[in-house]
Amino acid sequence: MFLKTNIEERLVRLRDRRISSEAILEEIHEILNQNEVERQEIKERLNGRNNDITNYFSIDHLEASRIFHLEDIKKLCVNYRLRFLDSRYFKGEIPEEAISETRKIENLHGISLQNFKIVAPAKLMKLENADDPLLFAPMGNDYYYLIHKWGNDLHPFRRALMWPYKTFENLIFAVFVISILLTAITPMHLFTKGEVTMQEYVLMFLFMFKAVGGLVLYYGFAKGKNFNTAIWDSQYYNA
């Protein structure tokens, strides 16, 4: 006897009593335009020059898992041979998800974020002459707030592969180990007619050490390479 209630129709009636279809379309259009304006402003700030402004986050909305000290970021960059530079040096495409996350944090904290920083491999940076991006905003006192991470994870052996470039001592040790391995696999009987002695192994090792060391020095000087501890925050590709 009684008709069932269609809640969608009831909702439409309630909406139409409050506002007309034309008015709501106009309102949504304004909201979308405003969103696009805000997103464009964020992109301009990401590509602009940094200044000394500190971002004052709302302590009630901070996530402890997103807060990192400069020493932690430096250690990461040194271990994996990454750069920590102003976002304007990033030559890759900053994804829309990062822009959305920035807007979300700005609205949550009621601030306009400035001085963005990015952690990424040097090949992703527009470096001047002298594989995971992380977007940060400074909080003051060398603390940084992680805004967004995108892209692919780093190669599982990247830290091991970049270990020799960490310091000068690491490089010398790596050359030493490589020279020993090359000496061990060298067919010594091709270089001597008699029985191979320890003296000949030592001479071969010294030759290998000199050869490998020479190649490393030539490559380093030719390419303008430097150690991880010196380049992690440098904006020059040959620093």
C-alpha positions in Angstrom: 0.0 0.0 0.0 2.9 2.3 0.7 5.5 3.2 -1.9 9.1 2.6 -0.9 11.3 5.6 -0.4 13.9 6.3 -3.0 16.7 8.0 -1.1 18.4 9.3 -4.2 15.2 11.1 -5.3 14.8 12.6 -1.8 18.4 13.8 -1.9 17.9 15.4 -5.3 14.7 17.2 -3.9 16.6 18.5 -0.9 19.4 19.8 -3.0 17.1 21.5 -5.5 15.3 23.3 -2.7 18.6 24.6 -1.5 20.2 25.6 -4.8 19.3 25.4 -8.5 21.2 23.2 -11.0 22.7 26.2 -12.8 23.9 27.7 -9.6 25.5 24.5 -8.4 27.3 24.0 -11.7 28.6 27.6 -11.4 29.8 26.9 -7.9 31.6 23.7 -8.8 33.2 25.5 -11.8 34.6 28.2 -9.4 35.9 25.5 -7.0 37.7 23.7 -9.8 39.2 26.9 -11.1 40.4 27.8 -7.6 41.9 24.3 -7.2 43.8 24.7 -10.5 45.0 28.1 -9.4 46.4 26.7 -6.2 48.0 23.8 -8.0 49.7 26.2 -10.4 51.0 28.3 -7.5 52.5 25.2 -5.9 54.3 24.3 -9.2 55.7 27.8 -9.4 57.0 27.6 -5.8 58.6 24.2 -6.6 60.4 25.7 -9.6 61.2 29.0 -8.0 64.4 30.1 -6.1 64.5 29.2 -2.4 64.7 31.8 0.3 65.3 31.8 4.0 61.6 31.4 5.0 60.9 28.6 7.5 57.6 26.7 7.3 55.7 26.8 10.6 53.7 23.6 10.7 50.8 23.0 13.1 52.1 20.8 15.8 48.7 19.1 16.2 48.8 17.7 12.7 52.5 16.7 12.4 53.3 13.0 11.7 56.5 11.9 13.5 57.3 9.4 10.7 57.6 12.3 8.2 60.2 14.3 10.2 63.9 13.9 9.4 67.0 15.7 10.6 69.6 17.0 8.1 72.1 14.5 9.5 69.8 11.6 8.6 69.3 12.9 5.0 73.0 13.5 4.6 73.8 9.9 5.7 71.3 8.6 3.2 72.8 10.7 0.4 76.3 9.7 1.2 75.5 6.0 1.4 73.6 5.9 -1.9 75.4 8.7 -3.8 72.3 11.0 -4.0 71.9 14.8 -4.0 69.8 16.9 -1.6 69.1 20.1 -3.5 66.4 22.8 -4.1 63.4 21.4 -6.0 64.1 23.8 -8.9 67.1 21.7 -9.8 64.9 18.6 -10.4 64.6 18.0 -14.1 62.1 15.2 -13.9 58.3 15.7 -14.0 56.9 16.2 -10.5 53.8 14.1 -10.4 50.3 15.4 -9.8 50.2 13.2 -6.6 53.0 15.3 -5.1 51.1 18.5 -5.9 47.9 17.0 -4.3 49.8 15.9 -1.2 51.3 19.4 -0.9 47.9 21.0 -1.1 46.6 18.5 1.4 49.3 19.4 3.9 49.0 23.1 3.3 45.3 23.0 3.9 45.7 20.8 7.0 48.4 23.1 8.6 47.0 26.4 7.2 50.3 27.4 5.6 51.9 28.0 2.2 54.9 25.8 1.9 58.2 27.3 0.7 61.8 26.2 0.2 61.2 22.7 -1.2 64.1 20.3 -1.3 64.4 17.0 -3.2 66.6 13.9 -2.6 67.4 12.2 -5.9 70.2 10.7 -8.0 72.4 13.3 -9.8 71.1 12.2 -13.2 67.6 13.5 -12.3 69.0 17.0 -11.3 69.7 20.0 -13.6 73.3 20.5 -12.3 75.5 23.4 -13.1 79.1 23.2 -14.3 81.7 23.7 -11.4 66.3 6.5 -9.1 63.8 7.8 -5.8 62.9 11.4 -5.5 61.8 12.6 -2.0 60.2 16.0 -1.7 60.9 17.8 1.6 60.0 21.2 3.2 62.2 22.7 5.9 60.8 23.0 9.5 63.7 25.0 11.0 66.7 23.8 13.1 67.8 21.5 10.3 64.6 19.4 10.4 62.7 18.6 7.2 59.2 17.4 6.7 58.7 14.6 4.0 55.9 15.7 1.6 55.9 13.0 -1.0 57.9 10.1 -2.5 57.4 8.9 -6.1 59.2 6.9 -8.8 60.9 3.5 -8.6 62.9 2.2 -5.7 66.7 2.3 -5.9 68.6 -0.8 -7.1 69.1 -3.2 -4.2 72.9 -3.1 -4.7 73.2 0.6 -5.2 74.6 1.2 -1.7 77.3 -1.5 -2.3 78.1 -0.2 -5.7 78.5 3.3 -4.5 80.5 2.4 -1.3 83.9 2.9 -3.0 83.0 6.5 -3.8 82.0 7.3 -0.2 85.4 8.4 0.9 89.1 8.4 -0.3 89.8 5.6 2.2 87.0 3.4 0.8 88.3 4.0 -2.7 91.9 2.9 -1.8 90.5 -0.2 0.0 88.3 -1.1 -3.1 91.4 -0.7 -5.4 93.4 -2.9 -3.0 90.8 -5.7 -3.0 90.2 -5.6 -6.8 94.0 -5.8 -7.3 94.2 -8.9 -5.1 91.3 -10.6 -7.0 92.9 -9.8 -10.4 96.3 -11.1 -9.1 94.6 -14.3 -7.9 92.9 -15.1 -11.2 96.0 -14.2 -13.3 97.6 -17.3 -14.9 101.1 -16.8 -13.5 102.6 -19.7 -15.4 102.3 -17.6 -18.6 104.9 -15.1 -17.2 107.5 -17.5 -15.8 109.2 -20.7 -16.9 109.9 -22.1 -13.5 107.9 -22.5 -10.3 105.9 -19.5 -9.3 107.1 -17.9 -6.1 105.5 -15.4 -3.6 107.8 -12.7 -4.9 106.3 -13.0 -8.3 102.8 -12.8 -6.9 103.8 -9.7 -5.0 105.2 -8.1 -8.1 102.0 -8.9 -10.0 99.9 -7.5 -7.3 101.9 -4.2 -7.3 101.5 -4.1 -11.1 97.7 -4.7 -10.8 97.4 -2.1 -8.0 99.2 0.5 -10.1 97.1 -0.3 -13.2 93.7 -0.3 -11.4 94.7 2.8 -9.4 95.7 4.6 -12.6 92.4 3.8 -14.3 90.4 5.0 -11.3 92.4 8.3 -11.2 92.1 8.8 -14.9 88.3 8.2 -14.8 87.9 10.4 -11.8 89.8 13.4 -13.2 88.4 13.0 -16.7 84.8 12.9 -15.4 85.3 15.4 -12.7 84.1 13.0 -10.1 84.2 13.6 -6.3 83.4 11.6 -3.2 79.9 11.2 -1.8 80.7 13.2 1.3 81.6 16.2 -0.9 78.7 16.2 -3.4 75.6 15.2 -1.5 74.4 18.9 -1.3 76.4 20.3 -4.3 74.6 21.9 -7.2 77.5 21.3 -9.5 78.0 18.1 -11.5 81.8 18.2 -11.4 82.1 19.5 -7.8 
